[in-house]
Amino acid sequence: MRTGNDPIRADARRALKVRMEDKSRKHVLCEKAPLVAMILAAVLALVLLTIPGLLGLPKAAENLTSSVLAVLFMIAYTKWFAPEFKGVFRTSHLATGLAFVWLAFALAIAAGFYEETIFRGVTVPIGMRYFKSEKRVGILVLISALVFGLMHIGNIVNGASIQMGIAQGVATIFAGIFFIAAYLRTGNILIPIFMHGIYDYMCFTTDPTLENGIMVNDVATRALILTVLVDVIAGIWGLYLLRPAKRAEIHAIWDDKWSVIR
């Protein structure tokens, strides 16, 4: 039911929108070519987070440094788009976030910071703000999951067999769908980071085909088959979490994170 206060509220929203626009930077590249902006953000994150690996640090120090740099990069990323963007760490739906957090375990968190920052943390916000299509959720899921999977197929050049490289690629495509679903549904990048960390820890400690994250064995073990099956199930669950009936809720979360006033 409409009330006499509606015009006042509309005027307040318009005034707030004007103030936000006055304070916001103009991001021409994001407006004109959001996909290019997403790629550039991911490349910048990749370059920064690769630095610790080039310094010859002990593995523990390398992981810790990469994690700290990932957090600092995402803070800078949030500041760059502020005040329009409320940040990658804000959780819009706490209950949903807590439902995901139970999967977290800190012993393998470095890979979570590294890969989630690059593939989802600094790319998804740009897509959710600057892609004009109403199908932007589906576009982002497709791009993120495929690139994530292709990167892992690339382990073939690092020692993995063709069969194992493809198996890892397929598994990570589905895992990527689940990770981006967690980010889109909560708005907090820490959720998929923690999920990714516990996932990697479980894989590294239970799958004998893995060596430094690369499947080097040509034999399909029960652990490998189980891992791929779990990833497929998780990916299907992720698609369910992103089903059309939830798109309005997802758009509302990200409109709020970007202070988009309609």
Residue pairs with C-beta under 8 A, 6 or more apart in sequence:
13 261
14 261
16 261
17 261
20 83
20 84
20 259
20 261
23 83
23 84
24 83
24 84
25 80
25 81
27 37
27 81
27 130
29 36
29 37
29 40
30 37
30 126
30 129
30 130
31 130
34 126
34 127
34 129
34 130
34 131
35 127
35 143
37 126
37 130
38 122
38 123
38 126
38 127
38 143
39 123
41 77
41 122
41 123
41 126
42 118
42 119
42 122
42 123
44 73
44 122
45 70
45 73
45 117
45 118
45 121
45 122
46 118
48 69
48 73
49 66
49 69
49 70
49 73
49 113
49 114
49 117
49 118
51 69
52 61
52 62
52 65
52 66
52 69
53 62
53 66
55 62
55 65
57 65
62 110
63 110
64 110
66 110
66 113
66 114
67 109
67 110
67 113
67 114
70 113
70 114
70 116
70 117
70 121
71 113
73 117
73 122
74 88
74 89
74 117
74 121
74 122
74 189
77 88
77 121
77 122
77 125
78 85
78 86
78 87
78 88
78 89
81 125
81 129
81 258
83 259
84 129
84 258
84 259
85 125
85 129
85 257
85 258
85 259
86 256
86 257
86 258
86 259
87 257
88 121
88 122
88 125
88 188
88 189
89 188
89 189
89 190
90 187
90 188
90 257
91 97
91 186
91 187
91 188
91 191
92 186
92 187
92 188
92 253
92 256
92 257
93 185
93 186
93 187
93 253
96 185
96 186
97 186
97 188
97 191
100 182
100 186
100 191
100 192
100 194
100 195
101 191
101 194
103 194
103 195
103 198
103 199
104 194
104 195
104 197
104 198
105 194
105 197
105 198
105 201
106 194
106 197
107 197
107 201
108 197
108 198
108 199
108 200
108 201
108 204
109 193
109 194
109 197
110 197
111 196
111 197
111 200
111 213
112 192
112 193
112 194
112 195
112 196
112 197
112 200
113 193
113 197
115 148
115 196
116 179
116 183
116 189
116 192
116 193
116 196
117 189
117 193
119 144
119 147
119 148
119 151
119 176
120 144
120 179
120 180
120 183
120 189
120 192
121 183
121 189
121 193
123 140
123 144
124 140
124 144
124 180
124 183
124 184
125 254
125 257
125 258
127 136
127 139
127 140
127 143
128 136
128 137
128 140
128 184
128 254
128 257
128 258
129 254
129 258
129 260
131 139
131 140
133 139
137 184
137 242
137 247
137 250
137 251
138 242
140 180
140 184
141 177
141 180
141 181
141 184
141 238
141 239
141 242
144 176
144 180
145 173
145 174
145 176
145 177
145 180
145 235
146 173
148 172
148 173
148 175
148 176
148 179
149 169
149 170
149 172
149 173
149 176
150 169
151 172
152 165
152 168
152 169
152 171
152 172
153 165
153 166
153 168
153 169
154 165
155 165
155 168
155 213
155 214
155 215
156 162
156 165
158 214
159 211
159 214
159 216
160 168
160 214
160 215
160 216
161 215
161 216
161 217
161 218
163 218
163 220
164 209
164 215
164 216
164 217
164 218
165 215
167 215
167 220
167 224
167 228
168 214
168 215
170 228
170 231
171 227
171 228
171 231
171 232
172 231
173 235
174 231
174 232
174 234
174 235
174 236
174 238
175 199
175 231
175 234
175 235
176 235
177 234
177 235
177 238
177 239
178 195
178 231
178 234
178 235
178 237
178 238
179 192
179 195
179 196
179 238
180 192
180 238
181 237
181 238
181 239
181 241
181 242
182 191
182 192
182 195
182 238
182 241
183 189
183 191
183 192
184 242
184 250
184 253
184 254
185 241
185 242
185 246
185 249
185 250
185 253
186 253
187 253
187 254
187 256
187 257
200 213
203 210
203 227
204 210
204 213
206 223
207 221
207 223
207 224
207 227
208 217
208 221
208 223
209 215
209 216
209 217
209 219
209 221
209 223
209 224
210 216
215 224
217 224
242 250
254 260
255 262
